[in-house]
Amino acid sequence: MATAYLLNHLLTESAQQNPSALALRYQAETLDYGELEGRSNQTARALHEIGVVPGDRVGLHMRKTADAIVALLGIQKAGGCVVPVGADMPAPRIRQIVDQCGMRFLVNSAAAHRAIGAEGLKGSSLECVAVIDEPADDLPSIGPRHVALPAVQAAQSPEHWSIPTIDRDLAYILFTSGSTGRPKGVMLSHRAVLTFIDWATNRFEIRSDDRLSNHASLSFDLSTFDIFAAMSAGASVTVVPEGLSAFPTKLAGMIEEQAITVWYSVPSVLTMLSSRGGLAGRRIDSLRLVLFAGEVFPTKHLRKLMQEVPKARFFNLYGPTETNVCTYYEVKEPPDADARPIPIGRACSNTKTVVLDETGQPVSEPGDEGLLYVGGSTLMDGYFGLPAESAATLRPNPLTEGREEPLYCTGDWVRIGNEGSYHFLGRRDHMVKVGGYRVELGEIEAALHSCPGVTEAAAIAVPDELIGNRIRAVVVATDPDENVQRVRRHCAGLLPSYMIPHEVEFRTALPRTATDKIDRPALLDNSSGDS
């Protein structure tokens, strides 16, 4: 096969080179490269038979398992664009995603299917729901047509098969939090993800004998590294069961038992692993790379972890979903416990970074500060179906005359260090990170405002060393009997679990500035935290 230009080419190449090598492990289930290639080919053929055509946005609604990885690869081989939908996502949000990207097909598990309920997607754009693990006869109808995918798969050949597509075709749409209360679908082409994978595989020297962990959700861009860097190198990936992070000792045990060599996750997971995982008593010498991204890693926790895993190399990776990883920094020595946050580093290869000051002019000298903009092949194509929002965040590069080169505004304010690395100083808007997930506070506020009896609401982020930020909701309600659990239950019906406020505080009024805007600093300073 020629050089890979689609993500699924990575699997096919490794399967041709070493079909008996371990590719995937999920609990007691294992698949070698030949088996993974064969099953994904059968899935692609099955999806094609039920009507999937190139360019279709195909939802993937199930917990992260071996079946989920097979389905993801099958969707891409069928020419479709994968739209991951969290298994615990409430039905109204799933409906928003389905309708926003004109989704005709949804691949799900029986458990996820039942969780939606018969009325959850009634009247949506869905034409067919393919249930991947059980007969569909006894499931509630959430679309015009149901298919038991295993029966269709079994009749298909496992020989190599894929629909011709090009590198500019969409591989993923990853939905992130939106400021208007509506999620935004980040469009990522095969080229965008593959450019990152090529850089990461080379920069971190991923080898065929490596064992990578897949900790992140499939709807989180971190997962693309785990899956496709492993396939690029012919290495294996261990799928970490969802929810295992809540049990740090079990997570540490998995690293030891599976002899994981490359770990990539958000810092909050690593912090819990270090503080409560009992690493000192574990044999984890196999761990040679620890990569982290998604939020600031408190230096005191990073220092402790580096002391517990002294043989590993540590890298801070930075980048929003719209760019994937765009800068990186190797932490070569344990930082002082009271040191400032470590830098986010320099631009990755084939990535362009530009800092613009408050006047919109480029700056490049040590000590200069400004908004960080990113360009290059890893850049998103925009937000699906939202041209105005896409145009608002993608702007022409002021340093390229005579041609258009889009730059993405990260919304992050940085300072240029003496060594040329960028230092993250903070956000310029109301977007924060919670447990590595990007959260728009405005979306939480939209959910709060929709709660019966709530007349005013504000969501504020309270710094937390374990998860980055805790969300505190401050609300004004007409009903004196309004209670915390009722508000949180209402939010749980509209938002993913990581966006549900951790605390709810009731007030008679919200503080205002001279321009009649909510005084958020006053809320943060004066909130009692009663919940």
C-alpha positions, 0 to 999 in steps of 0.5 A, a space after each residue: 500500500 502507498 503512504 497512508 493518507 487516511 486514518 484507516 490506512 494505518 490499520 491496514 498497513 500494520 495488518 499487512 505487515 504483522 497480522 498476528 501482532 496484538 492490536 487491541 486489548 479490552 479487559 479479557 478480550 484481545 484482537 490482533 491486527 488481522 482480526 481488527 482489520 477483518 472485523 472493521 472490514 466486515 463492519 464497513 461492508 455492513 454499514 454500506 449495505 444498510 445505506 451509509 454513503 461517503 460523507 455521511 455523519 454516523 453517530 457512535 453512541 456506546 461505551 468505549 469497548 473493543 466493539 466501539 473501536 471496531 465500529 469507529 474504524 468501520 465507519 471511516 472505511 465506509 467513507 463516513 465521518 465518526 460523530 462520537 456521542 457519550 453513552 451517558 449523554 442526556 437525550 436532549 443533547 443527543 437530539 441537538 447533535 443528531 439534528 445539527 449535523 444532519 445525522 442519518 445513521 446511528 451505531 449504538 449498543 443496546 444499553 445506550 439505545 434503551 437509555 435514550 428512550 422511545 421519545 428521545 429522538 422521535 422526529 429527528 433526522 435519523 433514518 436507521 439505528 444499527 445496534 451492534 451487540 444485540 438483536 434489535 427486535 425488543 428495543 424501543 423505536 428511536 428511528 424509522 428503521 432498526 438493524 441488528 448489525 451483527 447479523 449483517 456483519 456476519 454475512 460480509 467478507 473480512 477481506 480488505 475493503 474501503 470506500 475511496 475517500 481523500 485526505 480532506 474528507 471528514 474523519 471526525 466531528 467532535 462536539 464541544 461546549 457552546 456559549 449559546 447553549 448549543 454544542 458546536 461540532 468541530 470538523 476534523 479531516 483525515 489530513 488534520 488528524 493524520 498530521 498530528 499522528 505523524 508528528 506524535 509517532 515520530 516525536 515520541 518514538 512510538 515503537 511496535 513493542 509499545 503498549 499504549 493506554 486509551 484512557 480518554 473518551 472517544 468524544 475527546 480528541 486525546 483518544 485519537 493519539 492512543 488509537 492511531 499512533 498505536 496503529 501507525 507503529 504497529 503497537 498495541 492499545 489497551 482500552 481503559 474501561 469507563 469509570 475506572 479513573 474513580 478507582 485510582 488503585 485499580 487504575 494503577 494496577 492496570 498499568 502494572 498488569 498490562 505493562 503500559 509503556 505510554 500513558 496519555 490523559 488529563 492531569 487530574 487523572 494523573 493527580 489522583 493516580 499519584 495521590 491515591 493510587 499507591 504507585 510506590 508499591 507498584 512495579 511500573 518501570 515499563 512506563 517510559 512516556 507520560 503525556 498530559 493535556 487538557 488542563 494545567 497540571 499543579 506543579 506540586 502534584 507533577 513533582 510528586 508523580 515525577 518522583 514516583 515514576 523517575 524513569 519516564 519522560 514527561 511532556 505537557 501537550 497543549 491545544 484545543 480540539 480545533 487544532 489538536 495538539 499544537 505546542 509541547 514542552 518536555 518537563 525534564 526535571 521535577 519542578 519546585 512545588 511552589 513553582 509557576 505552571 510549566 510552559 506549554 512550549 513551542 509549536 509542533 512541526 508543520 504547525 504555525 503559532 502567532 501571538 497577537 497583542 491587544 491591538 491585533 499586531 503580531 509580537 514575538 519578543 521575550 516578555 511579550 503577551 497576547 492571544 495565541 493563534 494557530 494554523 497548519 494542517 491540523 486545523 479544523 475545517 470549521 464548526 459543522 453547520 455554523 458558518 458565522 461561528 466558524 468565521 468568528 474564530 478563523 481569521 486570516 494570518 496577518 503575516 501572509 500577504 497575497 494569499 489566505 491562510 486561516 488561523 484559529 484564535 485559541 482564546 488563550 492569553 500567553 507570554 513569550 518566555 526567554 527560551 521561546 516557549 509559550 507560558 499560558 496566562 489564562 482565558 480571555 472568555 468564559 471557557 474553562 476546563 473541568 477534568 480535561 473537558 472544555 466547558 463553556 459556562 454560558 451553556 451551563 447558564 442556559 440550562 440553569 435558566 431553563 429550570 422552572 422557578 429560576 429567574 437569574 443564574 450564573 455559573 462560575 469556575 472555582 479552581 480545584 487542584 484535582 479536576 482543574 475547576 469546580 462549577 458553582 451555580 449561583 441562582 435566583 429563584 421565585 420559589 422559596 422551596 427551590 432546592 439544590 437537588 432539583 436544580 442539579 437533576 434538571 441540569 442532568 437532563 440537559 448536560 453531560 455529567 462533567 458540566 453539572 454544577 458541583 455546588 448550587 447557591 441560592 441568592 435573592 439577587 446577583 451582583 451587577 457592575 456599573 454596566 449592569 452586567 453580572 459581576 463575576 469576580 464578586 460572585 467568586 470572591 463572595 460566594 459562600 459555597 453553601 450547597 
